[in-house]
Amino acid sequence: MVTIEIGVFWDITATQKVDSIDWGSLQPGENKTVTIYVKNTGGGPITGSFNTADWVPVLAANYISLKWDFGLTPLEPGRVRETHFTIMVSKDIRDVTTFYFTIIVTGTQYIS
């Protein structure tokens, strides 16, 4: 059985684990991109995906979205891939002055 494990780091050497992202001060209509490094720490090739959860306040999810550019190419065991998360704030946002949410990064076994 192949183990599926994935790590998210601030550095290409995969030594500084990402525990949180400080998006700073964002204005309506603004986008901001951060660079992270995703490492396949498991035993087989994987594809990557993410979800968001636990939005505070809940209505922030109506105005703020997140995307990444991990791509579709499988990530081999032990390899690290530079990836970018981009947060996008709707120009129509209102009633949200601070927010936070959880990003869940998942590796899925790649089957060719």
Phi and psi restraints in degrees (range 20) as a CNS / XPLOR table:
assign (resid 1 and name C) (resid 2 and name N)
       (resid 2 and name CA) (resid 2 and name C) 1.0 -84.7 20.0 2
assign (resid 2 and name N) (resid 2 and name CA)
       (resid 2 and name C) (resid 3 and name N) 1.0 133.8 20.0 2
assign (resid 2 and name C) (resid 3 and name N)
       (resid 3 and name CA) (resid 3 and name C) 1.0 -86.8 20.0 2
assign (resid 3 and name N) (resid 3 and name CA)
       (resid 3 and name C) (resid 4 and name N) 1.0 137.1 20.0 2
assign (resid 3 and name C) (resid 4 and name N)
       (resid 4 and name CA) (resid 4 and name C) 1.0 -109.8 20.0 2
assign (resid 4 and name N) (resid 4 and name CA)
       (resid 4 and name C) (resid 5 and name N) 1.0 112.8 20.0 2
assign (resid 4 and name C) (resid 5 and name N)
       (resid 5 and name CA) (resid 5 and name C) 1.0 -141.0 20.0 2
assign (resid 5 and name N) (resid 5 and name CA)
       (resid 5 and name C) (resid 6 and name N) 1.0 142.3 20.0 2
assign (resid 5 and name C) (resid 6 and name N)
       (resid 6 and name CA) (resid 6 and name C) 1.0 -140.2 20.0 2
assign (resid 6 and name N) (resid 6 and name CA)
       (resid 6 and name C) (resid 7 and name N) 1.0 143.0 20.0 2
assign (resid 6 and name C) (resid 7 and name N)
       (resid 7 and name CA) (resid 7 and name C) 1.0 -126.7 20.0 2
assign (resid 7 and name N) (resid 7 and name CA)
       (resid 7 and name C) (resid 8 and name N) 1.0 150.8 20.0 2
assign (resid 7 and name C) (resid 8 and name N)
       (resid 8 and name CA) (resid 8 and name C) 1.0 -122.9 20.0 2
assign (resid 8 and name N) (resid 8 and name CA)
       (resid 8 and name C) (resid 9 and name N) 1.0 126.7 20.0 2
assign (resid 8 and name C) (resid 9 and name N)
       (resid 9 and name CA) (resid 9 and name C) 1.0 -133.7 20.0 2
assign (resid 9 and name N) (resid 9 and name CA)
       (resid 9 and name C) (resid 10 and name N) 1.0 160.9 20.0 2
assign (resid 9 and name C) (resid 10 and name N)
       (resid 10 and name CA) (resid 10 and name C) 1.0 -85.1 20.0 2
assign (resid 10 and name N) (resid 10 and name CA)
       (resid 10 and name C) (resid 11 and name N) 1.0 -17.5 20.0 2
assign (resid 10 and name C) (resid 11 and name N)
       (resid 11 and name CA) (resid 11 and name C) 1.0 -128.4 20.0 2
assign (resid 11 and name N) (resid 11 and name CA)
       (resid 11 and name C) (resid 12 and name N) 1.0 153.0 20.0 2
assign (resid 11 and name C) (resid 12 and name N)
       (resid 12 and name CA) (resid 12 and name C) 1.0 -66.4 20.0 2
assign (resid 12 and name N) (resid 12 and name CA)
       (resid 12 and name C) (resid 13 and name N) 1.0 -21.4 20.0 2
assign (resid 12 and name C) (resid 13 and name N)
       (resid 13 and name CA) (resid 13 and name C) 1.0 -83.8 20.0 2
assign (resid 13 and name N) (resid 13 and name CA)
       (resid 13 and name C) (resid 14 and name N) 1.0 -1.2 20.0 2
assign (resid 13 and name C) (resid 14 and name N)
       (resid 14 and name CA) (resid 14 and name C) 1.0 57.9 20.0 2
assign (resid 14 and name N) (resid 14 and name CA)
       (resid 14 and name C) (resid 15 and name N) 1.0 49.2 20.0 2
assign (resid 14 and name C) (resid 15 and name N)
       (resid 15 and name CA) (resid 15 and name C) 1.0 -114.7 20.0 2
assign (resid 15 and name N) (resid 15 and name CA)
       (resid 15 and name C) (resid 16 and name N) 1.0 -21.0 20.0 2
assign (resid 15 and name C) (resid 16 and name N)
       (resid 16 and name CA) (resid 16 and name C) 1.0 -110.5 20.0 2
assign (resid 16 and name N) (resid 16 and name CA)
       (resid 16 and name C) (resid 17 and name N) 1.0 95.4 20.0 2
assign (resid 16 and name C) (resid 17 and name N)
       (resid 17 and name CA) (resid 17 and name C) 1.0 -66.0 20.0 2
assign (resid 17 and name N) (resid 17 and name CA)
       (resid 17 and name C) (resid 18 and name N) 1.0 139.7 20.0 2
assign (resid 17 and name C) (resid 18 and name N)
       (resid 18 and name CA) (resid 18 and name C) 1.0 -82.3 20.0 2
assign (resid 18 and name N) (resid 18 and name CA)
       (resid 18 and name C) (resid 19 and name N) 1.0 116.4 20.0 2
assign (resid 18 and name C) (resid 19 and name N)
       (resid 19 and name CA) (resid 19 and name C) 1.0 -103.2 20.0 2
assign (resid 19 and name N) (resid 19 and name CA)
       (resid 19 and name C) (resid 20 and name N) 1.0 -28.1 20.0 2
assign (resid 19 and name C) (resid 20 and name N)
       (resid 20 and name CA) (resid 20 and name C) 1.0 -159.6 20.0 2
assign (resid 20 and name N) (resid 20 and name CA)
       (resid 20 and name C) (resid 21 and name N) 1.0 160.3 20.0 2
assign (resid 20 and name C) (resid 21 and name N)
       (resid 21 and name CA) (resid 21 and name C) 1.0 -120.7 20.0 2
assign (resid 21 and name N) (resid 21 and name CA)
       (resid 21 and name C) (resid 22 and name N) 1.0 124.8 20.0 2
assign (resid 21 and name C) (resid 22 and name N)
       (resid 22 and name CA) (resid 22 and name C) 1.0 -93.9 20.0 2
assign (resid 22 and name N) (resid 22 and name CA)
       (resid 22 and name C) (resid 23 and name N) 1.0 108.1 20.0 2
assign (resid 22 and name C) (resid 23 and name N)
       (resid 23 and name CA) (resid 23 and name C) 1.0 -79.7 20.0 2
assign (resid 23 and name N) (resid 23 and name CA)
       (resid 23 and name C) (resid 24 and name N) 1.0 -8.9 20.0 2
assign (resid 23 and name C) (resid 24 and name N)
       (resid 24 and name CA) (resid 24 and name C) 1.0 72.3 20.0 2
assign (resid 24 and name N) (resid 24 and name CA)
       (resid 24 and name C) (resid 25 and name N) 1.0 -161.1 20.0 2
assign (resid 24 and name C) (resid 25 and name N)
       (resid 25 and name CA) (resid 25 and name C) 1.0 -87.9 20.0 2
assign (resid 25 and name N) (resid 25 and name CA)
       (resid 25 and name C) (resid 26 and name N) 1.0 125.2 20.0 2
assign (resid 25 and name C) (resid 26 and name N)
       (resid 26 and name CA) (resid 26 and name C) 1.0 -118.9 20.0 2
assign (resid 26 and name N) (resid 26 and name CA)
       (resid 26 and name C) (resid 27 and name N) 1.0 142.9 20.0 2
assign (resid 26 and name C) (resid 27 and name N)
       (resid 27 and name CA) (resid 27 and name C) 1.0 -105.4 20.0 2
assign (resid 27 and name N) (resid 27 and name CA)
       (resid 27 and name C) (resid 28 and name N) 1.0 156.9 20.0 2
assign (resid 27 and name C) (resid 28 and name N)
       (resid 28 and name CA) (resid 28 and name C) 1.0 -53.4 20.0 2
assign (resid 28 and name N) (resid 28 and name CA)
       (resid 28 and name C) (resid 29 and name N) 1.0 134.4 20.0 2
assign (resid 28 and name C) (resid 29 and name N)
       (resid 29 and name CA) (resid 29 and name C) 1.0 83.0 20.0 2
assign (resid 29 and name N) (resid 29 and name CA)
       (resid 29 and name C) (resid 30 and name N) 1.0 -1.2 20.0 2
assign (resid 29 and name C) (resid 30 and name N)
       (resid 30 and name CA) (resid 30 and name C) 1.0 -88.6 20.0 2
assign (resid 30 and name N) (resid 30 and name CA)
       (resid 30 and name C) (resid 31 and name N) 1.0 146.8 20.0 2
assign (resid 30 and name C) (resid 31 and name N)
       (resid 31 and name CA) (resid 31 and name C) 1.0 -117.5 20.0 2
assign (resid 31 and name N) (resid 31 and name CA)
       (resid 31 and name C) (resid 32 and name N) 1.0 147.7 20.0 2
assign (resid 31 and name C) (resid 32 and name N)
       (resid 32 and name CA) (resid 32 and name C) 1.0 -141.9 20.0 2
assign (resid 32 and name N) (resid 32 and name CA)
       (resid 32 and name C) (resid 33 and name N) 1.0 136.4 20.0 2
assign (resid 32 and name C) (resid 33 and name N)
       (resid 33 and name CA) (resid 33 and name C) 1.0 -116.5 20.0 2
assign (resid 33 and name N) (resid 33 and name CA)
       (resid 33 and name C) (resid 34 and name N) 1.0 137.0 20.0 2
assign (resid 33 and name C) (resid 34 and name N)
       (resid 34 and name CA) (resid 34 and name C) 1.0 -121.9 20.0 2
assign (resid 34 and name N) (resid 34 and name CA)
       (resid 34 and name C) (resid 35 and name N) 1.0 148.5 20.0 2
assign (resid 34 and name C) (resid 35 and name N)
       (resid 35 and name CA) (resid 35 and name C) 1.0 -99.0 20.0 2
assign (resid 35 and name N) (resid 35 and name CA)
       (resid 35 and name C) (resid 36 and name N) 1.0 130.9 20.0 2
assign (resid 35 and name C) (resid 36 and name N)
       (resid 36 and name CA) (resid 36 and name C) 1.0 -129.0 20.0 2
assign (resid 36 and name N) (resid 36 and name CA)
       (resid 36 and name C) (resid 37 and name N) 1.0 170.4 20.0 2
assign (resid 36 and name C) (resid 37 and name N)
       (resid 37 and name CA) (resid 37 and name C) 1.0 -127.3 20.0 2
assign (resid 37 and name N) (resid 37 and name CA)
       (resid 37 and name C) (resid 38 and name N) 1.0 124.7 20.0 2
assign (resid 37 and name C) (resid 38 and name N)
       (resid 38 and name CA) (resid 38 and name C) 1.0 -102.4 20.0 2
assign (resid 38 and name N) (resid 38 and name CA)
       (resid 38 and name C) (resid 39 and name N) 1.0 127.9 20.0 2
assign (resid 38 and name C) (resid 39 and name N)
       (resid 39 and name CA) (resid 39 and name C) 1.0 -116.8 20.0 2
assign (resid 39 and name N) (resid 39 and name CA)
       (resid 39 and name C) (resid 40 and name N) 1.0 134.0 20.0 2
assign (resid 39 and name C) (resid 40 and name N)
       (resid 40 and name CA) (resid 40 and name C) 1.0 -84.5 20.0 2
assign (resid 40 and name N) (resid 40 and name CA)
       (resid 40 and name C) (resid 41 and name N) 1.0 105.0 20.0 2
assign (resid 40 and name C) (resid 41 and name N)
       (resid 41 and name CA) (resid 41 and name C) 1.0 -99.5 20.0 2
assign (resid 41 and name N) (resid 41 and name CA)
       (resid 41 and name C) (resid 42 and name N) 1.0 9.3 20.0 2
assign (resid 41 and name C) (resid 42 and name N)
       (resid 42 and name CA) (resid 42 and name C) 1.0 -95.9 20.0 2
assign (resid 42 and name N) (resid 42 and name CA)
       (resid 42 and name C) (resid 43 and name N) 1.0 -161.7 20.0 2
assign (resid 42 and name C) (resid 43 and name N)
       (resid 43 and name CA) (resid 43 and name C) 1.0 -107.9 20.0 2
assign (resid 43 and name N) (resid 43 and name CA)
       (resid 43 and name C) (resid 44 and name N) 1.0 4.3 20.0 2
assign (resid 43 and name C) (resid 44 and name N)
       (resid 44 and name CA) (resid 44 and name C) 1.0 -149.8 20.0 2
assign (resid 44 and name N) (resid 44 and name CA)
       (resid 44 and name C) (resid 45 and name N) 1.0 168.2 20.0 2
assign (resid 44 and name C) (resid 45 and name N)
       (resid 45 and name CA) (resid 45 and name C) 1.0 -64.6 20.0 2
assign (resid 45 and name N) (resid 45 and name CA)
       (resid 45 and name C) (resid 46 and name N) 1.0 145.6 20.0 2
assign (resid 45 and name C) (resid 46 and name N)
       (resid 46 and name CA) (resid 46 and name C) 1.0 -133.4 20.0 2
assign (resid 46 and name N) (resid 46 and name CA)
       (resid 46 and name C) (resid 47 and name N) 1.0 159.7 20.0 2
assign (resid 46 and name C) (resid 47 and name N)
       (resid 47 and name CA) (resid 47 and name C) 1.0 -108.7 20.0 2
assign (resid 47 and name N) (resid 47 and name CA)
       (resid 47 and name C) (resid 48 and name N) 1.0 158.3 20.0 2
assign (resid 47 and name C) (resid 48 and name N)
       (resid 48 and name CA) (resid 48 and name C) 1.0 -118.3 20.0 2
assign (resid 48 and name N) (resid 48 and name CA)
       (resid 48 and name C) (resid 49 and name N) 1.0 149.6 20.0 2
assign (resid 48 and name C) (resid 49 and name N)
       (resid 49 and name CA) (resid 49 and name C) 1.0 -150.2 20.0 2
assign (resid 49 and name N) (resid 49 and name CA)
       (resid 49 and name C) (resid 50 and name N) 1.0 169.9 20.0 2
assign (resid 49 and name C) (resid 50 and name N)
       (resid 50 and name CA) (resid 50 and name C) 1.0 -146.9 20.0 2
assign (resid 50 and name N) (resid 50 and name CA)
       (resid 50 and name C) (resid 51 and name N) 1.0 158.6 20.0 2
assign (resid 50 and name C) (resid 51 and name N)
       (resid 51 and name CA) (resid 51 and name C) 1.0 -135.9 20.0 2
assign (resid 51 and name N) (resid 51 and name CA)
       (resid 51 and name C) (resid 52 and name N) 1.0 162.6 20.0 2
assign (resid 51 and name C) (resid 52 and name N)
       (resid 52 and name CA) (resid 52 and name C) 1.0 -115.2 20.0 2
assign (resid 52 and name N) (resid 52 and name CA)
       (resid 52 and name C) (resid 53 and name N) 1.0 154.3 20.0 2
assign (resid 52 and name C) (resid 53 and name N)
       (resid 53 and name CA) (resid 53 and name C) 1.0 -154.6 20.0 2
assign (resid 53 and name N) (resid 53 and name CA)
       (resid 53 and name C) (resid 54 and name N) 1.0 171.0 20.0 2
assign (resid 53 and name C) (resid 54 and name N)
       (resid 54 and name CA) (resid 54 and name C) 1.0 56.3 20.0 2
assign (resid 54 and name N) (resid 54 and name CA)
       (resid 54 and name C) (resid 55 and name N) 1.0 45.0 20.0 2
assign (resid 54 and name C) (resid 55 and name N)
       (resid 55 and name CA) (resid 55 and name C) 1.0 -67.7 20.0 2
assign (resid 55 and name N) (resid 55 and name CA)
       (resid 55 and name C) (resid 56 and name N) 1.0 131.2 20.0 2
assign (resid 55 and name C) (resid 56 and name N)
       (resid 56 and name CA) (resid 56 and name C) 1.0 -132.2 20.0 2
assign (resid 56 and name N) (resid 56 and name CA)
       (resid 56 and name C) (resid 57 and name N) 1.0 118.3 20.0 2
assign (resid 56 and name C) (resid 57 and name N)
       (resid 57 and name CA) (resid 57 and name C) 1.0 -72.4 20.0 2
assign (resid 57 and name N) (resid 57 and name CA)
       (resid 57 and name C) (resid 58 and name N) 1.0 158.0 20.0 2
assign (resid 57 and name C) (resid 58 and name N)
       (resid 58 and name CA) (resid 58 and name C) 1.0 -56.9 20.0 2
assign (resid 58 and name N) (resid 58 and name CA)
       (resid 58 and name C) (resid 59 and name N) 1.0 -38.0 20.0 2
assign (resid 58 and name C) (resid 59 and name N)
       (resid 59 and name CA) (resid 59 and name C) 1.0 -67.5 20.0 2
assign (resid 59 and name N) (resid 59 and name CA)
       (resid 59 and name C) (resid 60 and name N) 1.0 -14.9 20.0 2
assign (resid 59 and name C) (resid 60 and name N)
       (resid 60 and name CA) (resid 60 and name C) 1.0 -59.7 20.0 2
assign (resid 60 and name N) (resid 60 and name CA)
       (resid 60 and name C) (resid 61 and name N) 1.0 -33.4 20.0 2
assign (resid 60 and name C) (resid 61 and name N)
       (resid 61 and name CA) (resid 61 and name C) 1.0 -63.6 20.0 2
assign (resid 61 and name N) (resid 61 and name CA)
       (resid 61 and name C) (resid 62 and name N) 1.0 -18.6 20.0 2
assign (resid 61 and name C) (resid 62 and name N)
       (resid 62 and name CA) (resid 62 and name C) 1.0 -76.9 20.0 2
assign (resid 62 and name N) (resid 62 and name CA)
       (resid 62 and name C) (resid 63 and name N) 1.0 -19.5 20.0 2
assign (resid 62 and name C) (resid 63 and name N)
       (resid 63 and name CA) (resid 63 and name C) 1.0 -120.1 20.0 2
assign (resid 63 and name N) (resid 63 and name CA)
       (resid 63 and name C) (resid 64 and name N) 1.0 -13.1 20.0 2
assign (resid 63 and name C) (resid 64 and name N)
       (resid 64 and name CA) (resid 64 and name C) 1.0 -123.3 20.0 2
assign (resid 64 and name N) (resid 64 and name CA)
       (resid 64 and name C) (resid 65 and name N) 1.0 132.0 20.0 2
assign (resid 64 and name C) (resid 65 and name N)
       (resid 65 and name CA) (resid 65 and name C) 1.0 -130.7 20.0 2
assign (resid 65 and name N) (resid 65 and name CA)
       (resid 65 and name C) (resid 66 and name N) 1.0 164.5 20.0 2
assign (resid 65 and name C) (resid 66 and name N)
       (resid 66 and name CA) (resid 66 and name C) 1.0 -135.3 20.0 2
assign (resid 66 and name N) (resid 66 and name CA)
       (resid 66 and name C) (resid 67 and name N) 1.0 140.0 20.0 2
assign (resid 66 and name C) (resid 67 and name N)
       (resid 67 and name CA) (resid 67 and name C) 1.0 -136.9 20.0 2
assign (resid 67 and name N) (resid 67 and name CA)
       (resid 67 and name C) (resid 68 and name N) 1.0 164.7 20.0 2
assign (resid 67 and name C) (resid 68 and name N)
       (resid 68 and name CA) (resid 68 and name C) 1.0 -142.6 20.0 2
assign (resid 68 and name N) (resid 68 and name CA)
       (resid 68 and name C) (resid 69 and name N) 1.0 167.6 20.0 2
assign (resid 68 and name C) (resid 69 and name N)
       (resid 69 and name CA) (resid 69 and name C) 1.0 -119.6 20.0 2
assign (resid 69 and name N) (resid 69 and name CA)
       (resid 69 and name C) (resid 70 and name N) 1.0 38.9 20.0 2
assign (resid 69 and name C) (resid 70 and name N)
       (resid 70 and name CA) (resid 70 and name C) 1.0 -57.0 20.0 2
assign (resid 70 and name N) (resid 70 and name CA)
       (resid 70 and name C) (resid 71 and name N) 1.0 -36.8 20.0 2
assign (resid 70 and name C) (resid 71 and name N)
       (resid 71 and name CA) (resid 71 and name C) 1.0 90.4 20.0 2
assign (resid 71 and name N) (resid 71 and name CA)
       (resid 71 and name C) (resid 72 and name N) 1.0 179.7 20.0 2
assign (resid 71 and name C) (resid 72 and name N)
       (resid 72 and name CA) (resid 72 and name C) 1.0 -104.1 20.0 2
assign (resid 72 and name N) (resid 72 and name CA)
       (resid 72 and name C) (resid 73 and name N) 1.0 -12.0 20.0 2
assign (resid 72 and name C) (resid 73 and name N)
       (resid 73 and name CA) (resid 73 and name C) 1.0 -69.3 20.0 2
assign (resid 73 and name N) (resid 73 and name CA)
       (resid 73 and name C) (resid 74 and name N) 1.0 131.3 20.0 2
assign (resid 73 and name C) (resid 74 and name N)
       (resid 74 and name CA) (resid 74 and name C) 1.0 -60.8 20.0 2
assign (resid 74 and name N) (resid 74 and name CA)
       (resid 74 and name C) (resid 75 and name N) 1.0 147.3 20.0 2
assign (resid 74 and name C) (resid 75 and name N)
       (resid 75 and name CA) (resid 75 and name C) 1.0 -102.7 20.0 2
assign (resid 75 and name N) (resid 75 and name CA)
       (resid 75 and name C) (resid 76 and name N) 1.0 119.5 20.0 2
assign (resid 75 and name C) (resid 76 and name N)
       (resid 76 and name CA) (resid 76 and name C) 1.0 -75.7 20.0 2
assign (resid 76 and name N) (resid 76 and name CA)
       (resid 76 and name C) (resid 77 and name N) 1.0 156.9 20.0 2
assign (resid 76 and name C) (resid 77 and name N)
       (resid 77 and name CA) (resid 77 and name C) 1.0 -55.7 20.0 2
assign (resid 77 and name N) (resid 77 and name CA)
       (resid 77 and name C) (resid 78 and name N) 1.0 136.2 20.0 2
assign (resid 77 and name C) (resid 78 and name N)
       (resid 78 and name CA) (resid 78 and name C) 1.0 81.5 20.0 2
assign (resid 78 and name N) (resid 78 and name CA)
       (resid 78 and name C) (resid 79 and name N) 1.0 -8.9 20.0 2
assign (resid 78 and name C) (resid 79 and name N)
       (resid 79 and name CA) (resid 79 and name C) 1.0 -88.7 20.0 2
assign (resid 79 and name N) (resid 79 and name CA)
       (resid 79 and name C) (resid 80 and name N) 1.0 154.7 20.0 2
assign (resid 79 and name C) (resid 80 and name N)
       (resid 80 and name CA) (resid 80 and name C) 1.0 -121.3 20.0 2
assign (resid 80 and name N) (resid 80 and name CA)
       (resid 80 and name C) (resid 81 and name N) 1.0 138.6 20.0 2
assign (resid 80 and name C) (resid 81 and name N)
       (resid 81 and name CA) (resid 81 and name C) 1.0 -124.8 20.0 2
assign (resid 81 and name N) (resid 81 and name CA)
       (resid 81 and name C) (resid 82 and name N) 1.0 127.4 20.0 2
assign (resid 81 and name C) (resid 82 and name N)
       (resid 82 and name CA) (resid 82 and name C) 1.0 -67.6 20.0 2
assign (resid 82 and name N) (resid 82 and name CA)
       (resid 82 and name C) (resid 83 and name N) 1.0 131.8 20.0 2
assign (resid 82 and name C) (resid 83 and name N)
       (resid 83 and name CA) (resid 83 and name C) 1.0 -139.9 20.0 2
assign (resid 83 and name N) (resid 83 and name CA)
       (resid 83 and name C) (resid 84 and name N) 1.0 150.9 20.0 2
assign (resid 83 and name C) (resid 84 and name N)
       (resid 84 and name CA) (resid 84 and name C) 1.0 -122.7 20.0 2
assign (resid 84 and name N) (resid 84 and name CA)
       (resid 84 and name C) (resid 85 and name N) 1.0 129.1 20.0 2
assign (resid 84 and name C) (resid 85 and name N)
       (resid 85 and name CA) (resid 85 and name C) 1.0 -96.0 20.0 2
assign (resid 85 and name N) (resid 85 and name CA)
       (resid 85 and name C) (resid 86 and name N) 1.0 133.0 20.0 2
assign (resid 85 and name C) (resid 86 and name N)
       (resid 86 and name CA) (resid 86 and name C) 1.0 -121.4 20.0 2
assign (resid 86 and name N) (resid 86 and name CA)
       (resid 86 and name C) (resid 87 and name N) 1.0 123.8 20.0 2
assign (resid 86 and name C) (resid 87 and name N)
       (resid 87 and name CA) (resid 87 and name C) 1.0 -98.2 20.0 2
assign (resid 87 and name N) (resid 87 and name CA)
       (resid 87 and name C) (resid 88 and name N) 1.0 137.7 20.0 2
assign (resid 87 and name C) (resid 88 and name N)
       (resid 88 and name CA) (resid 88 and name C) 1.0 -125.8 20.0 2
assign (resid 88 and name N) (resid 88 and name CA)
       (resid 88 and name C) (resid 89 and name N) 1.0 124.6 20.0 2
assign (resid 88 and name C) (resid 89 and name N)
       (resid 89 and name CA) (resid 89 and name C) 1.0 -105.0 20.0 2
assign (resid 89 and name N) (resid 89 and name CA)
       (resid 89 and name C) (resid 90 and name N) 1.0 125.3 20.0 2
assign (resid 89 and name C) (resid 90 and name N)
       (resid 90 and name CA) (resid 90 and name C) 1.0 -61.7 20.0 2
assign (resid 90 and name N) (resid 90 and name CA)
       (resid 90 and name C) (resid 91 and name N) 1.0 143.5 20.0 2
assign (resid 90 and name C) (resid 91 and name N)
       (resid 91 and name CA) (resid 91 and name C) 1.0 -67.9 20.0 2
assign (resid 91 and name N) (resid 91 and name CA)
       (resid 91 and name C) (resid 92 and name N) 1.0 -16.2 20.0 2
assign (resid 91 and name C) (resid 92 and name N)
       (resid 92 and name CA) (resid 92 and name C) 1.0 -93.9 20.0 2
assign (resid 92 and name N) (resid 92 and name CA)
       (resid 92 and name C) (resid 93 and name N) 1.0 7.3 20.0 2
assign (resid 92 and name C) (resid 93 and name N)
       (resid 93 and name CA) (resid 93 and name C) 1.0 -61.0 20.0 2
assign (resid 93 and name N) (resid 93 and name CA)
       (resid 93 and name C) (resid 94 and name N) 1.0 142.0 20.0 2
assign (resid 93 and name C) (resid 94 and name N)
       (resid 94 and name CA) (resid 94 and name C) 1.0 -155.1 20.0 2
assign (resid 94 and name N) (resid 94 and name CA)
       (resid 94 and name C) (resid 95 and name N) 1.0 158.9 20.0 2
assign (resid 94 and name C) (resid 95 and name N)
       (resid 95 and name CA) (resid 95 and name C) 1.0 64.1 20.0 2
assign (resid 95 and name N) (resid 95 and name CA)
       (resid 95 and name C) (resid 96 and name N) 1.0 20.1 20.0 2
assign (resid 95 and name C) (resid 96 and name N)
       (resid 96 and name CA) (resid 96 and name C) 1.0 -128.5 20.0 2
assign (resid 96 and name N) (resid 96 and name CA)
       (resid 96 and name C) (resid 97 and name N) 1.0 112.7 20.0 2
assign (resid 96 and name C) (resid 97 and name N)
       (resid 97 and name CA) (resid 97 and name C) 1.0 -108.2 20.0 2
assign (resid 97 and name N) (resid 97 and name CA)
       (resid 97 and name C) (resid 98 and name N) 1.0 -30.1 20.0 2
assign (resid 97 and name C) (resid 98 and name N)
       (resid 98 and name CA) (resid 98 and name C) 1.0 -137.4 20.0 2
assign (resid 98 and name N) (resid 98 and name CA)
       (resid 98 and name C) (resid 99 and name N) 1.0 154.1 20.0 2
assign (resid 98 and name C) (resid 99 and name N)
       (resid 99 and name CA) (resid 99 and name C) 1.0 -156.1 20.0 2
assign (resid 99 and name N) (resid 99 and name CA)
       (resid 99 and name C) (resid 100 and name N) 1.0 160.4 20.0 2
assign (resid 99 and name C) (resid 100 and name N)
       (resid 100 and name CA) (resid 100 and name C) 1.0 -154.7 20.0 2
assign (resid 100 and name N) (resid 100 and name CA)
       (resid 100 and name C) (resid 101 and name N) 1.0 160.6 20.0 2
assign (resid 100 and name C) (resid 101 and name N)
       (resid 101 and name CA) (resid 101 and name C) 1.0 -160.1 20.0 2
assign (resid 101 and name N) (resid 101 and name CA)
       (resid 101 and name C) (resid 102 and name N) 1.0 167.1 20.0 2
assign (resid 101 and name C) (resid 102 and name N)
       (resid 102 and name CA) (resid 102 and name C) 1.0 -103.4 20.0 2
assign (resid 102 and name N) (resid 102 and name CA)
       (resid 102 and name C) (resid 103 and name N) 1.0 136.9 20.0 2
assign (resid 102 and name C) (resid 103 and name N)
       (resid 103 and name CA) (resid 103 and name C) 1.0 -107.5 20.0 2
assign (resid 103 and name N) (resid 103 and name CA)
       (resid 103 and name C) (resid 104 and name N) 1.0 124.2 20.0 2
assign (resid 103 and name C) (resid 104 and name N)
       (resid 104 and name CA) (resid 104 and name C) 1.0 -109.5 20.0 2
assign (resid 104 and name N) (resid 104 and name CA)
       (resid 104 and name C) (resid 105 and name N) 1.0 111.1 20.0 2
assign (resid 104 and name C) (resid 105 and name N)
       (resid 105 and name CA) (resid 105 and name C) 1.0 -96.7 20.0 2
assign (resid 105 and name N) (resid 105 and name CA)
       (resid 105 and name C) (resid 106 and name N) 1.0 131.1 20.0 2
assign (resid 105 and name C) (resid 106 and name N)
       (resid 106 and name CA) (resid 106 and name C) 1.0 -127.9 20.0 2
assign (resid 106 and name N) (resid 106 and name CA)
       (resid 106 and name C) (resid 107 and name N) 1.0 138.1 20.0 2
assign (resid 106 and name C) (resid 107 and name N)
       (resid 107 and name CA) (resid 107 and name C) 1.0 -103.8 20.0 2
assign (resid 107 and name N) (resid 107 and name CA)
       (resid 107 and name C) (resid 108 and name N) 1.0 138.2 20.0 2
assign (resid 107 and name C) (resid 108 and name N)
       (resid 108 and name CA) (resid 108 and name C) 1.0 -123.4 20.0 2
assign (resid 108 and name N) (resid 108 and name CA)
       (resid 108 and name C) (resid 109 and name N) 1.0 135.5 20.0 2
assign (resid 108 and name C) (resid 109 and name N)
       (resid 109 and name CA) (resid 109 and name C) 1.0 -56.3 20.0 2
assign (resid 109 and name N) (resid 109 and name CA)
       (resid 109 and name C) (resid 110 and name N) 1.0 131.2 20.0 2
assign (resid 109 and name C) (resid 110 and name N)
       (resid 110 and name CA) (resid 110 and name C) 1.0 -87.4 20.0 2
assign (resid 110 and name N) (resid 110 and name CA)
       (resid 110 and name C) (resid 111 and name N) 1.0 126.8 20.0 2
assign (resid 110 and name C) (resid 111 and name N)
       (resid 111 and name CA) (resid 111 and name C) 1.0 -119.3 20.0 2
assign (resid 111 and name N) (resid 111 and name CA)
       (resid 111 and name C) (resid 112 and name N) 1.0 117.0 20.0 2
